[in-house]
Amino acid sequence: MAVGIRVEHVNPFVTSTMETFAKMVGVEAKPGKLMLKKDAKLEYDISGIIGLSGNAKGMVAMSFPKHTAVAVCNKFMSADYNDLHRDILDAVGELVNIVAGYAKRDLTEFAINISLPSVIVGPNHQIIDAKDAVSFVVPFTCPLGPFHLAVSLKST
């Protein structure tokens, strides 16, 4: 039996993002107002994406401006890069992997599996959600800069 996708299904991803930033990055990430995602275009430079499958499928993405990605990942890795580096891109993928893994614990009704992370780099890139998926965006702020969490789910 299919489970209807509701805004409450995004909450585990929001909580997981806050926990991940507190424990792994050492900064407080504050969520803004959750919004329905109206189009594919994001205003950021780097996105880490994880595919979701099981009784719901879709994706979770964390999108950053370049300066935020570098600052967050430097703190996460205890590194000191001044610009994009392969290690920064790998760290973006690892952060979204951790967020999805933590959130999965609270979505047992969907028996969610997560894929390997992918990272997209490029200004104003687009992430196209699955047809008929319900997609939400949560803007975050932290001392290292702003970023967005996007969650797109479709019941199977």
C-alpha angles and dihedrals in degrees: 000000000000119000116221114242112239136177088256088070089067094057095080089056092049092048091045091052091052092047093046093051092046095047104030105028098029097229135101115252112201119202121223127205116316112238136187108253106243102182141010099250119105125189096222138095105224131035130183111204132192123188118225126209138169125075086347126033133196137089146277120217135185112202125194140180108243095254092051093048092051093046095045095045093045088055092043092051099032087239135138109218118156096200142010114313132169089256091056091052091048089050092053088054092047093050093054088045091055092046092051092045093052092045092050089068091066098044099065092139087070098044087219123200121194128217129218113284124259125199125212120199124191139091117277093357122174131235112197114209124217115273112270092011119141107234129195133182126203117191114215133195127199134164089266096055143281128305140165133235114206123191123186121182136174123185114236 
